Amino acid sequence: MENNPNPNWERQALEHLLLENLKETRKARRWRAVLRVLTLVVIVGVILAVFDFHLPGRGMAGEKHTAMVTLEGEISSSSMANALDINSSLLSAFENEHSAGVVLRINSPGGSPVQAGMINDEIHRLRKLYPNKPFYVVVEDICASGGYYVAVAGDQILVDKASLVGSIGVIMEGFGFTGLMDKLGVTRRMITSGSNKGMLDPFSKEDPKQVEMVKTMIDEIHQQFIAVVKEGRGARLKDVPDLFSGRIWNGEQAVKIGLADGYGTVESVARDIFKAPDILDYTMKENFAERVAKRFGAEAGAAAGKALVKTPDLK
């Protein structure tokens, strides 16, 4: 005798299908919710990066701390080490009543004498405006030429024994392609409205008079540099014959000849000198939009301009 099938099997199968469909619907809703949250997080992150809501000195600004500003890389109007950003950062660091002192952390090979001079001038202004707030310079790997031009505005310059310091000189460099052009049979055609308008053009033969004019100009800038160093370091400088020859010194040598005052780090200054071990970074940061702009043309334009119009560098 055969068993009769379950008379409710159709209903049970339908209930099973509906239950599975309900589970899948709930799972899909959960995933949609997760994706929405992730999308929101990404959008907020992009907005923060593009519009850069970073404010120098935020965080412990209401508590006693050591204010730090970083000058890193080539000093140039088109780099992060430009006078406008560095001076704005220094102003924020000095004017906060809770900063026990200001440390300028330098890791720079030099750059524009104009930008370096603007930073040096602003440091002197701020030190007069806030005479009771100490200002120290801490050198890491290198503080040469334009970097040192800035550093001499500090109360003290502290280094590591292996830091590279000095290079008190001015350089103006370029290339000459006239020999190559002669071999290729290429002729330079340049029309100017002034006899010196095409000065040091790399595709024209070198003019001794123009070379002498440029040499005189960079010698004058060199003397300006020397005057700034002597004003900043004063009697601490030792009488060393090649002190202003453009030579670079290691940290240990720099301390011996008066280019630096001793050894230290940002942390040791904050802890042992300012007695404010909490360090707050006031350095203005580059936002996402600026990085994209540089990546897609800004740097290329600056490089092209620098190649066409040579300017002296403190390097």
LONU-497270 format. One record per residue (C-alpha): residue in one letter; x, y, z. Coordinates in steps of 0.2 Angstrom, whole numbers, padded with zeros to 4 digits, m for minus. Each point is the difference from the previous one (the first is absolute). Layout:
! LONU-497270
+----+-------+-------+-------+
: aa :     X :     Y :     Z :
+----+-------+-------+-------+
:  a :     X :     Y :     Z :
...
+----+-------+-------+-------+
//
This chain:
! LONU-497270
+----+-------+-------+-------+
: aa :     X :     Y :     Z :
+----+-------+-------+-------+
:  m :  0000 :  0000 :  0000 :
:  e :  0008 :  0017 : m0006 :
:  n :  0001 :  0014 :  0012 :
:  n : m0010 :  0016 : m0004 :
:  p :  0011 :  0015 : m0004 :
:  n :  0000 :  0015 :  0012 :
:  p : m0016 :  0009 : m0005 :
:  n :  0008 :  0017 :  0006 :
:  w :  0016 : m0002 : m0010 :
:  e : m0004 :  0014 : m0012 :
:  r : m0004 :  0012 :  0014 :
:  q :  0016 : m0005 :  0009 :
:  a :  0011 :  0003 : m0015 :
:  l : m0008 :  0017 : m0003 :
:  e :  0003 :  0005 :  0018 :
:  h :  0018 : m0006 : m0002 :
:  l :  0002 :  0010 : m0016 :
:  l : m0007 :  0016 :  0008 :
:  l :  0011 : m0002 :  0015 :
:  e :  0016 : m0002 : m0010 :
:  n : m0006 :  0015 : m0011 :
:  l : m0002 :  0010 :  0016 :
:  k :  0017 : m0004 :  0006 :
:  e :  0008 :  0005 : m0016 :
:  t : m0010 :  0017 :  0001 :
:  r :  0006 :  0003 :  0017 :
:  k :  0018 : m0004 : m0005 :
:  a : m0001 :  0011 : m0015 :
:  r : m0006 :  0014 :  0011 :
:  r :  0014 : m0002 :  0012 :
:  w :  0013 :  0001 : m0014 :
:  r : m0008 :  0016 : m0007 :
:  a :  0001 :  0008 :  0017 :
:  v :  0018 : m0005 :  0002 :
:  l :  0004 :  0007 : m0017 :
:  r : m0009 :  0016 :  0004 :
:  v :  0010 :  0002 :  0015 :
:  l :  0016 : m0003 : m0009 :
:  t : m0005 :  0012 : m0014 :
:  l : m0003 :  0013 :  0013 :
:  v :  0016 : m0003 :  0008 :
:  v :  0009 :  0002 : m0017 :
:  i : m0009 :  0016 : m0004 :
:  v :  0004 :  0008 :  0016 :
:  g :  0018 : m0005 : m0001 :
:  v :  0001 :  0007 : m0018 :
:  i : m0008 :  0016 :  0006 :
:  l :  0012 :  0002 :  0015 :
:  a :  0015 : m0003 : m0012 :
:  v : m0006 :  0012 : m0013 :
:  f : m0005 :  0014 :  0011 :
:  d :  0013 : m0004 :  0013 :
:  f : m0008 :  0005 :  0017 :
:  h :  0017 : m0002 :  0008 :
:  l :  0003 :  0015 :  0012 :
:  p :  0018 :  0002 :  0005 :
:  g :  0002 : m0002 :  0019 :
:  r : m0016 : m0009 :  0003 :
:  g : m0001 : m0014 :  0013 :
:  m :  0009 :  0005 :  0016 :
:  a : m0001 :  0019 : m0004 :
:  g : m0008 :  0004 :  0016 :
:  e :  0013 : m0009 :  0011 :
:  k :  0018 :  0004 :  0003 :
:  h :  0011 : m0007 : m0014 :
:  t :  0015 :  0002 : m0012 :
:  a : m0005 :  0007 : m0016 :
:  m :  0009 : m0008 : m0015 :
:  v :  0001 :  0006 : m0018 :
:  t :  0009 : m0010 : m0014 :
:  l :  0010 :  0007 : m0014 :
:  e :  0004 : m0015 : m0012 :
:  g :  0006 : m0001 : m0017 :
:  e :  0005 :  0014 : m0013 :
:  i : m0005 :  0017 :  0005 :
:  s : m0010 :  0007 : m0014 :
:  s : m0016 :  0009 : m0003 :
:  s : m0007 : m0016 : m0009 :
:  s :  0005 : m0012 :  0014 :
:  m : m0007 : m0003 :  0017 :
:  a :  0015 :  0009 :  0007 :
:  n : m0006 :  0017 : m0006 :
:  a :  0000 :  0016 :  0010 :
:  l : m0019 :  0002 :  0000 :
:  d : m0004 : m0017 :  0008 :
:  i :  0015 :  0000 :  0012 :
:  n : m0003 :  0017 :  0006 :
:  s : m0018 : m0003 :  0003 :
:  s :  0004 : m0016 :  0010 :
:  l :  0013 :  0010 :  0010 :
:  l : m0013 :  0014 :  0004 :
:  s : m0012 : m0013 :  0006 :
:  a :  0013 : m0008 :  0011 :
:  f :  0006 :  0016 :  0008 :
:  e : m0017 :  0008 :  0003 :
:  n : m0007 : m0015 :  0009 :
:  e :  0001 :  0005 :  0019 :
:  h :  0002 : m0018 :  0005 :
:  s :  0016 : m0004 : m0011 :
:  a :  0014 :  0000 :  0012 :
:  g :  0012 :  0003 : m0014 :
:  v :  0002 : m0003 : m0019 :
:  v :  0012 : m0012 : m0009 :
:  l :  0003 :  0001 : m0018 :
:  r :  0005 : m0017 : m0007 :
:  i :  0011 :  0002 : m0015 :
:  n :  0005 : m0013 : m0013 :
:  s :  0004 :  0010 : m0016 :
:  p :  0014 :  0001 : m0012 :
:  g : m0004 :  0019 : m0004 :
:  g : m0009 :  0008 : m0014 :
:  s : m0007 :  0018 : m0004 :
:  p :  0010 :  0014 :  0009 :
:  v : m0016 :  0010 : m0001 :
:  q : m0011 : m0013 :  0008 :
:  a :  0013 : m0003 :  0013 :
:  g :  0002 :  0018 :  0004 :
:  m : m0019 :  0003 :  0002 :
:  i :  0000 : m0014 :  0013 :
:  n :  0015 :  0007 :  0009 :
:  d : m0008 :  0017 :  0000 :
:  e : m0016 : m0007 :  0007 :
:  i :  0009 : m0010 :  0014 :
:  h :  0008 :  0016 :  0006 :
:  r : m0016 :  0009 :  0000 :
:  l : m0009 : m0013 :  0010 :
:  r :  0014 : m0001 :  0012 :
:  k : m0001 :  0019 :  0004 :
:  l : m0019 : m0002 :  0001 :
:  y :  0001 : m0015 :  0012 :
:  p :  0017 :  0004 :  0009 :
:  n : m0004 : m0012 :  0014 :
:  k : m0003 : m0015 : m0011 :
:  p :  0016 : m0010 : m0004 :
:  f :  0003 : m0005 : m0018 :
:  y :  0012 : m0015 : m0004 :
:  v :  0006 : m0007 : m0016 :
:  v :  0003 : m0019 : m0001 :
:  v :  0009 : m0007 : m0015 :
:  e : m0003 : m0018 : m0005 :
:  d :  0010 : m0007 : m0016 :
:  i :  0004 :  0017 : m0008 :
:  c : m0001 :  0019 :  0002 :
:  a :  0010 :  0007 : m0014 :
:  s :  0000 :  0017 : m0009 :
:  g : m0018 :  0007 :  0000 :
:  g : m0004 : m0012 :  0014 :
:  y :  0014 :  0007 :  0010 :
:  y : m0005 :  0018 : m0005 :
:  v : m0017 : m0004 :  0009 :
:  a :  0008 : m0009 :  0015 :
:  v :  0011 :  0015 :  0005 :
:  a : m0015 :  0009 :  0006 :
:  g : m0002 : m0012 :  0015 :
:  d :  0005 :  0002 :  0018 :
:  q :  0010 : m0016 : m0001 :
:  i :  0004 : m0012 : m0015 :
:  l :  0001 : m0018 :  0006 :
:  v :  0006 : m0014 : m0011 :
:  d :  0005 : m0019 : m0001 :
:  k :  0019 : m0004 : m0001 :
:  a : m0003 : m0006 : m0018 :
:  s : m0012 :  0014 : m0006 :
:  l :  0006 :  0010 : m0015 :
:  v :  0001 :  0018 :  0004 :
:  g :  0006 :  0016 : m0009 :
:  s :  0003 :  0002 : m0019 :
:  i :  0000 :  0019 :  0002 :
:  g :  0001 :  0004 : m0018 :
:  v : m0011 :  0004 : m0016 :
:  i : m0001 : m0010 : m0016 :
:  m : m0007 :  0004 : m0017 :
:  e :  0001 : m0014 : m0012 :
:  g : m0005 : m0005 : m0018 :
:  f :  0006 : m0009 : m0016 :
:  g :  0008 :  0005 : m0016 :
:  f : m0005 : m0009 : m0016 :
:  t :  0009 :  0010 : m0014 :
:  g :  0013 : m0014 : m0003 :
:  l : m0014 : m0012 : m0003 :
:  m : m0010 :  0012 : m0011 :
:  d :  0016 :  0002 : m0011 :
:  k :  0001 : m0018 : m0002 :
:  l : m0018 : m0002 : m0005 :
:  g :  0000 :  0015 : m0011 :
:  v : m0013 :  0009 :  0010 :
:  t :  0000 :  0019 :  0001 :
:  r : m0007 :  0010 :  0014 :
:  r : m0012 :  0014 : m0005 :
:  m : m0004 :  0012 :  0015 :
:  i : m0006 :  0018 : m0002 :
:  t :  0000 :  0011 :  0016 :
:  s : m0004 :  0018 :  0003 :
:  g :  0015 :  0002 :  0013 :
:  s :  0018 : m0005 : m0002 :
:  n : m0001 : m0011 :  0017 :
:  k : m0018 : m0006 : m0003 :
:  g :  0006 : m0017 : m0005 :
:  m :  0014 : m0001 :  0013 :
:  l :  0007 : m0018 :  0003 :
:  d : m0011 : m0007 : m0013 :
:  p :  0006 : m0018 : m0001 :
:  f : m0002 : m0001 : m0019 :
:  s :  0011 :  0016 : m0003 :
:  k :  0019 :  0002 :  0002 :
:  e :  0006 :  0006 :  0018 :
:  d :  0003 :  0019 :  0001 :
:  p :  0014 :  0004 :  0012 :
:  k : m0008 :  0017 :  0005 :
:  q : m0017 : m0009 :  0004 :
:  v :  0010 : m0013 :  0010 :
:  e :  0008 :  0014 :  0010 :
:  m : m0016 :  0008 :  0003 :
:  v : m0008 : m0016 :  0007 :
:  k :  0016 : m0003 :  0011 :
:  t : m0002 :  0018 :  0007 :
:  m : m0018 : m0003 :  0004 :
:  i :  0002 : m0017 :  0009 :
:  d :  0015 :  0007 :  0010 :
:  e : m0011 :  0014 :  0006 :
:  i : m0013 : m0013 :  0006 :
:  h :  0014 : m0010 :  0008 :
:  q :  0005 :  0015 :  0010 :
:  q : m0018 :  0002 :  0005 :
:  f :  0000 : m0018 :  0006 :
:  i :  0016 :  0003 :  0010 :
:  a : m0007 :  0015 :  0008 :
:  v : m0016 : m0009 :  0006 :
:  v :  0011 : m0015 :  0007 :
:  k :  0011 :  0013 :  0009 :
:  e : m0015 :  0009 :  0007 :
:  g : m0008 : m0016 :  0006 :
:  r :  0015 : m0009 :  0007 :
:  g :  0011 :  0015 :  0006 :
:  a :  0015 : m0004 :  0011 :
:  r : m0004 : m0019 :  0000 :
:  l :  0008 : m0001 : m0018 :
:  k :  0018 : m0005 :  0001 :
:  d :  0013 :  0007 : m0012 :
:  v :  0001 : m0014 : m0013 :
:  p :  0007 :  0005 : m0017 :
:  d : m0012 : m0010 : m0011 :
:  l : m0015 :  0003 :  0011 :
:  f : m0009 :  0010 : m0014 :
:  s :  0007 : m0010 : m0015 :
:  g : m0016 : m0011 : m0003 :
:  r :  0008 : m0014 :  0010 :
:  i : m0011 : m0012 :  0009 :
:  w :  0004 : m0006 :  0018 :
:  n : m0006 : m0015 :  0010 :
:  g : m0009 :  0004 :  0016 :
:  e :  0015 : m0003 :  0012 :
:  q :  0010 :  0012 : m0011 :
:  a : m0014 :  0012 :  0000 :
:  v : m0001 :  0001 :  0019 :
:  k :  0019 :  0003 :  0001 :
:  i :  0000 :  0015 : m0012 :
:  g : m0015 :  0008 :  0006 :
:  l : m0013 : m0004 : m0014 :
:  a : m0010 : m0010 :  0013 :
:  d : m0001 :  0000 :  0019 :
:  g : m0002 : m0018 :  0005 :
:  y : m0008 : m0016 : m0002 :
:  g : m0019 : m0004 :  0002 :
:  t : m0016 : m0005 : m0008 :
:  v : m0018 :  0007 :  0000 :
:  e : m0004 : m0012 :  0015 :
:  s :  0015 :  0005 :  0010 :
:  v : m0004 :  0018 : m0002 :
:  a : m0018 : m0002 :  0005 :
:  r :  0004 : m0011 :  0015 :
:  d :  0016 :  0007 :  0007 :
:  i :  0000 :  0019 : m0006 :
:  f : m0018 :  0005 : m0002 :
:  k : m0006 : m0012 :  0014 :
:  a : m0015 : m0004 : m0011 :
:  p :  0002 : m0018 : m0007 :
:  d : m0017 :  0000 : m0009 :
:  i :  0005 :  0005 : m0018 :
:  l : m0013 :  0008 : m0012 :
:  d :  0003 :  0002 : m0018 :
:  y : m0005 :  0016 : m0008 :
:  t :  0006 : m0003 : m0017 :
:  m : m0012 :  0003 : m0014 :
:  k : m0004 : m0015 : m0010 :
:  e : m0002 : m0002 : m0019 :
:  n : m0018 : m0006 : m0004 :
:  f : m0006 : m0013 : m0013 :
:  a : m0005 :  0013 : m0013 :
:  e :  0017 :  0008 :  0001 :
:  r :  0009 : m0016 : m0002 :
:  v : m0011 : m0004 : m0015 :
:  a :  0003 :  0017 : m0008 :
:  k :  0019 : m0003 :  0002 :
:  r : m0001 : m0017 : m0007 :
:  f : m0009 :  0006 : m0016 :
:  g :  0010 :  0015 : m0005 :
:  a :  0005 :  0012 :  0014 :
:  e :  0017 : m0007 :  0003 :
:  a :  0003 : m0002 : m0019 :
:  g : m0004 :  0018 : m0002 :
:  a :  0011 :  0006 :  0014 :
:  a :  0014 : m0011 : m0007 :
:  a : m0002 :  0007 : m0017 :
:  g :  0000 :  0018 :  0006 :
:  k :  0016 : m0004 :  0011 :
:  a :  0009 : m0007 : m0016 :
:  l : m0004 :  0016 : m0010 :
:  v :  0003 :  0013 :  0013 :
:  k :  0015 : m0004 :  0011 :
:  t :  0000 :  0007 :  0018 :
:  p :  0013 : m0001 :  0013 :
:  d : m0001 : m0014 :  0013 :
:  l :  0006 : m0002 :  0018 :
:  k :  0006 : m0018 : m0002 :
+----+-------+-------+-------+
//
